[in-house]
Amino acid sequence: MRGTLSPSLGKLKFLRSLDLSNHKNLEGTVPSELSKLSHLTTLYLYFNNLKGSIPVSFQNLRKIKILHLFENHLSGKVDTNIFQHMSSLTELVVYNNRLSGRIPSSIDKLVSLKNLDFRQNNFTGRIPSTIGSLKNLVYLDLTDNQISGSIPTSIGELSKLVYLWVSQNSLSGSIPSSISKLSFLELCSLRYNNLTGSIPASIGTNTALQYLILDNNMLTGKLPKSLGNLTNLVFLVAQNNRLTGRFRLNYLGKLPSWISKMINLQELKLARTGLIGELPQWLSSMGLNRLDLSSNMLAGALPAWIGKMRSLSSLNISNNGFHSDLPMEFKNLWYLEKLDLHSNNFTGGLSSIFGRKWFSFMFIDLSYNNFFGHIDNIENLGGMDVLGTLDLSNNHLGGSIPKSLGNLDSLRILKLEKNRFTGSIPSGVINLEKIVKFDVSYNKLTGKIPPHKARFHASSFQANSGLCGSPLSPCKTA
């Protein structure tokens, strides 16, 4: 369907349901005449190209139960009284538009509301303190707006709330302890705000919680020990805050052992949280899928028991102080897709990574370590055909650049600079179809740079005294 919404639709006085959703060519504004449909209970206009504001006259839709206007180009302020008489409304979904202004104060009249989704708009101002009136609310999503001020304590009155999303706003102040009253809460995402203060210990009573996402705020203090009561927790993400106390319960400064009580935990992200000490062995029995402890002060050897963490798909312990060879048990991490060990003091060879018979890697960053040895004996790289980034820069690796790297059809970034590679550049490697970043500078490479389609700056080849050809100086002829 293409065209615009006809004002004549308002003449269908006894219409109860109107579904004109998912017509990409349906344009124009929402006609105010739709407010004449006094018997209307459901209105679906989502996934269109509708513009303009939500008509003020929509306040006359007193029997409306479901209002879906998401994925359009609606803009402007929403009238403060628009919800005054919509006490039957159960679903209000307007995400991914361009609506602005404050959240209407009349929202407290939506006493039957179960689903409120305002994400990805331009709403400003505060979360109304009267939001606690929405006693039937199950899903609340205000993500990706410009909402400021504090989270009102009345949020704790939403006794049926299961999902709370207020991420990517400008919220400030502390996390209200009243959140602990939300006994059905399964997901709490407060990430990317300006929240301060400590994480309330009372949140440990929210035993239904499965996802606690608090990263990228300005939270201080310690992770409360009471979080150990959240045995249903699947994700715990608290990185990029100003947490202190180094989480230490003993002189070794290890991660607190109460985290091990979270038997369902799949994702643990505590980057930049001041962790010190060595990795505790209880991590090996947790069944984690994703572990991010980057940018801390962890140290010591990478233990052999890391090979028991066979559910890991992502491991990031970069920017710490680890110093050891990679244990051969590393080969047992069959499901590992993302590996980031950059900026440590790891040493030894890379056979425990590249010597496996089967690969699933999509991202590997081993840069800024002390790895050494040849990698020209890699035979199984064909199994890494989904690898997009391979960064081995700033190590002490030598030997020739493996021709088998040319089999990595998905490779976009290859960084081998500041090593001790010798020999020539394989033509199949520099001509990978998707390659956009290629750097072999500061090695000991020789010969003519193979003709290549992609444009690489001369700096990508510099400090190889034996290299010549475009984009470097032409090779000398005999």
JOHU-V902286 format. One record per backbone hydrogen bond with DSSP energy under -1.0 kcal/mol. NH is the residue of the N-H (numbers start at 1). CO is the residue of the C=O. If there is no record, write none. Layout:
# JOHU-V902286
nh=NH co=CO
nh=NH co=CO
This chain:
# JOHU-V902286
nh=3 co=25
nh=9 co=6
nh=10 co=7
nh=11 co=8
nh=12 co=9
nh=13 co=11
nh=15 co=12
nh=18 co=42
nh=20 co=44
nh=22 co=46
nh=26 co=23
nh=27 co=3
nh=34 co=31
nh=35 co=32
nh=36 co=33
nh=37 co=34
nh=38 co=36
nh=40 co=37
nh=41 co=16
nh=42 co=16
nh=43 co=66
nh=44 co=18
nh=45 co=68
nh=47 co=70
nh=48 co=71
nh=49 co=26
nh=51 co=28
nh=58 co=55
nh=59 co=56
nh=60 co=57
nh=61 co=58
nh=62 co=60
nh=64 co=61
nh=65 co=41
nh=66 co=41
nh=67 co=91
nh=68 co=43
nh=69 co=93
nh=71 co=95
nh=73 co=50
nh=75 co=52
nh=82 co=79
nh=84 co=81
nh=86 co=83
nh=89 co=86
nh=90 co=65
nh=91 co=65
nh=92 co=115
nh=93 co=67
nh=94 co=117
nh=96 co=119
nh=97 co=120
nh=98 co=74
nh=100 co=76
nh=106 co=80
nh=107 co=104
nh=108 co=105
nh=109 co=106
nh=110 co=107
nh=111 co=109
nh=113 co=110
nh=114 co=90
nh=115 co=90
nh=116 co=139
nh=117 co=92
nh=118 co=141
nh=120 co=143
nh=122 co=99
nh=124 co=101
nh=131 co=128
nh=133 co=130
nh=134 co=131
nh=135 co=133
nh=137 co=134
nh=138 co=114
nh=139 co=114
nh=140 co=163
nh=141 co=116
nh=142 co=165
nh=144 co=167
nh=146 co=123
nh=148 co=125
nh=155 co=152
nh=156 co=153
nh=157 co=154
nh=158 co=155
nh=159 co=157
nh=161 co=158
nh=162 co=138
nh=163 co=138
nh=164 co=187
nh=165 co=140
nh=166 co=189
nh=168 co=191
nh=169 co=192
nh=170 co=147
nh=172 co=149
nh=179 co=176
nh=180 co=177
nh=181 co=178
nh=182 co=179
nh=183 co=181
nh=185 co=182
nh=186 co=162
nh=187 co=162
nh=188 co=211
nh=189 co=164
nh=190 co=213
nh=192 co=215
nh=193 co=216
nh=194 co=171
nh=196 co=173
nh=203 co=200
nh=204 co=201
nh=205 co=202
nh=206 co=203
nh=207 co=205
nh=209 co=206
nh=210 co=186
nh=211 co=186
nh=212 co=235
nh=213 co=188
nh=214 co=237
nh=216 co=239
nh=218 co=195
nh=220 co=197
nh=227 co=224
nh=228 co=225
nh=229 co=226
nh=230 co=227
nh=231 co=229
nh=233 co=230
nh=234 co=210
nh=235 co=210
nh=236 co=267
nh=237 co=212
nh=238 co=269
nh=240 co=271
nh=242 co=219
nh=244 co=221
nh=248 co=245
nh=253 co=250
nh=259 co=256
nh=260 co=257
nh=261 co=258
nh=262 co=259
nh=263 co=261
nh=265 co=262
nh=266 co=234
nh=267 co=234
nh=268 co=290
nh=269 co=236
nh=270 co=292
nh=272 co=294
nh=283 co=280
nh=284 co=281
nh=285 co=282
nh=286 co=283
nh=289 co=266
nh=290 co=266
nh=291 co=314
nh=292 co=268
nh=293 co=316
nh=295 co=318
nh=297 co=275
nh=299 co=277
nh=306 co=303
nh=307 co=304
nh=308 co=305
nh=309 co=306
nh=310 co=308
nh=312 co=309
nh=313 co=289
nh=314 co=289
nh=315 co=338
nh=316 co=291
nh=317 co=340
nh=319 co=342
nh=321 co=298
nh=323 co=300
nh=330 co=327
nh=331 co=328
nh=332 co=329
nh=333 co=330
nh=334 co=332
nh=336 co=333
nh=337 co=313
nh=338 co=313
nh=339 co=363
nh=340 co=315
nh=341 co=365
nh=343 co=367
nh=344 co=368
nh=345 co=322
nh=347 co=324
nh=353 co=350
nh=354 co=350
nh=355 co=351
nh=362 co=337
nh=363 co=337
nh=364 co=389
nh=365 co=339
nh=366 co=391
nh=368 co=393
nh=369 co=394
nh=370 co=346
nh=372 co=348
nh=378 co=375
nh=383 co=380
nh=384 co=381
nh=387 co=384
nh=388 co=362
nh=389 co=362
nh=390 co=413
nh=391 co=364
nh=392 co=415
nh=394 co=417
nh=396 co=371
nh=398 co=373
nh=405 co=402
nh=406 co=403
nh=407 co=404
nh=408 co=405
nh=409 co=407
nh=411 co=408
nh=412 co=388
nh=413 co=388
nh=414 co=437
nh=415 co=390
nh=416 co=439
nh=418 co=441
nh=420 co=397
nh=422 co=399
nh=430 co=426
nh=431 co=427
nh=432 co=429
nh=435 co=432
nh=436 co=412
nh=437 co=412
nh=439 co=414
nh=440 co=460
nh=442 co=462
nh=444 co=421
nh=446 co=423
nh=447 co=466
nh=449 co=468
nh=460 co=457
nh=461 co=458
nh=467 co=464
nh=468 co=447
nh=469 co=473
nh=472 co=469
